[in-house]
Amino acid sequence: MDRSHKNEERFYVYPMNRVVAVLPDEAHVRTSFEDLENTGIQLDSLHVLTGSEGERLLDRRGSDHGWLARLTRFLQRGAYEGNVLQAHSKALRQGRSVVYVPVQGTAQRRRIVGILRSHGGLNILHFRRWAVEQIVFPSVP
């Protein structure tokens, strides 16, 4: 996890072309990153938010990043992204981590989703240009 961007000081607007998942803790993040790296994902392309610092950086109201950030978050509140921001903020308060993994193509997306899920990933989403896709897994009878 050393080469990933952990709690990087920036405004997390819209993670286009990324798969985003909530993982239970930093240990799960670390082991999932080992598996992602083994499939060719560059660790320096990954972003991780953890703890209260991660929640501050997520800034779901945009209040810490200026007027444009506040406007962006205001507009996102009326869309699905508002629900996602709220869920991610809650997960961070509960000690979970939010990971952002770049994805190109369906095959790579499938592999990344499988890895994140195998490491306890929840609320897995794929942020595309004009849509946020929630990855739903079939229920086991």
C-alpha positions in Angstrom: 0.0 0.0 0.0 3.1 2.2 0.3 3.0 3.2 -3.4 -0.7 3.9 -3.5 -2.1 7.3 -2.8 -3.4 7.0 0.8 -5.4 10.0 2.1 -3.9 12.1 -0.6 -4.6 15.8 -0.1 -7.0 16.6 -3.0 -10.7 17.0 -3.7 -12.3 13.7 -4.7 -14.8 14.8 -7.3 -16.0 12.0 -9.5 -13.8 8.9 -9.9 -14.5 8.4 -13.6 -13.3 5.1 -15.1 -12.6 3.6 -11.7 -14.1 0.8 -9.6 -14.7 1.9 -6.1 -15.2 -0.4 -3.1 -15.5 -0.2 0.7 -13.1 -2.7 2.3 -13.3 -3.7 6.0 -9.9 -2.4 7.1 -6.4 -1.6 6.1 -5.3 -5.2 6.3 -7.9 -6.1 3.6 -6.7 -3.2 1.5 -3.1 -4.3 1.7 -3.9 -7.9 0.7 -6.2 -6.8 -2.1 -3.5 -4.5 -3.4 -1.1 -7.4 -3.5 -3.5 -9.4 -5.7 -4.3 -6.3 -7.9 -0.5 -5.8 -8.4 -0.2 -9.5 -9.4 -2.7 -8.9 -12.2 -0.7 -5.9 -13.6 -2.4 -3.0 -11.8 0.1 -0.3 -10.9 -0.1 0.5 -7.2 0.7 4.2 -7.8 -2.6 4.5 -9.7 -4.6 3.4 -6.7 -6.2 5.8 -4.2 -7.3 4.9 -0.6 -9.3 6.9 1.9 -9.2 5.8 5.5 -10.4 7.1 8.9 -11.3 10.6 9.9 -8.6 12.0 7.6 -10.2 10.2 4.7 -13.6 11.5 5.6 -12.3 15.0 5.7 -10.7 14.6 2.3 -13.9 13.1 0.8 -15.6 16.3 2.0 -19.1 15.3 1.1 -20.3 18.9 1.5 -17.4 20.5 -0.3 -16.9 23.0 2.5 -13.2 22.4 2.8 -12.3 22.9 -0.9 -13.8 26.2 -1.9 -17.0 27.5 -3.6 -16.6 25.3 -6.8 -16.4 22.2 -4.6 -19.5 23.3 -2.6 -21.4 23.8 -5.9 -20.2 20.4 -7.2 -21.4 18.6 -4.0 -24.7 20.5 -4.1 -25.4 19.2 -7.6 -24.3 15.7 -6.6 -26.7 15.7 -3.7 -29.6 15.5 -6.1 -28.0 12.6 -8.0 -26.9 9.0 -7.1 -23.4 10.4 -6.2 -25.0 12.1 -3.2 -26.0 8.7 -1.8 -22.6 7.2 -2.6 -20.8 10.1 -0.8 -23.0 9.6 2.3 -22.3 5.8 2.3 -18.6 6.3 1.9 -18.5 8.9 4.6 -20.3 6.6 7.0 -18.0 3.7 6.1 -14.9 5.9 6.8 -16.4 6.9 10.2 -16.9 3.1 11.0 -13.2 2.4 10.4 -13.5 1.0 6.9 -11.5 2.1 3.8 -12.6 3.3 0.4 -10.4 2.3 -2.5 -10.4 3.6 -6.0 -9.0 1.4 -8.8 -8.6 2.6 -12.4 -10.2 0.2 -14.9 -10.1 -0.2 -18.7 -12.4 -2.6 -20.4 -14.9 -5.2 -19.2 -12.3 -8.0 -18.7 -10.2 -5.9 -16.4 -13.2 -4.6 -14.6 -14.4 -8.2 -13.9 -10.9 -9.2 -12.5 -10.8 -6.1 -10.3 -14.3 -6.6 -9.0 -13.5 -10.2 -8.2 -10.4 -9.3 -6.3 -12.0 -6.6 -4.3 -15.0 -8.8 -3.5 -12.7 -11.7 -2.4 -11.1 -9.3 0.1 -14.4 -8.3 1.7 -15.3 -5.5 -0.7 -18.8 -4.0 -0.3 -20.8 -1.4 -2.2 -18.7 -2.0 -5.3 -19.4 0.7 -8.0 -18.0 1.3 -11.5 -17.9 5.1 -12.3 -18.3 5.5 -16.0 -18.5 8.7 -18.1 -22.3 9.3 -17.7 -23.3 6.6 -15.2 -22.5 4.9 -11.9 -23.0 1.2 -12.1 -23.6 -0.7 -8.8 -22.1 -4.1 -9.1 -24.7 -6.6 -7.8 -23.8 -10.2 -7.1 -26.3 -13.0 -7.4 -27.6 -14.2 -4.1 -26.8 -17.7 -3.1 -29.8 -19.9 -2.3 
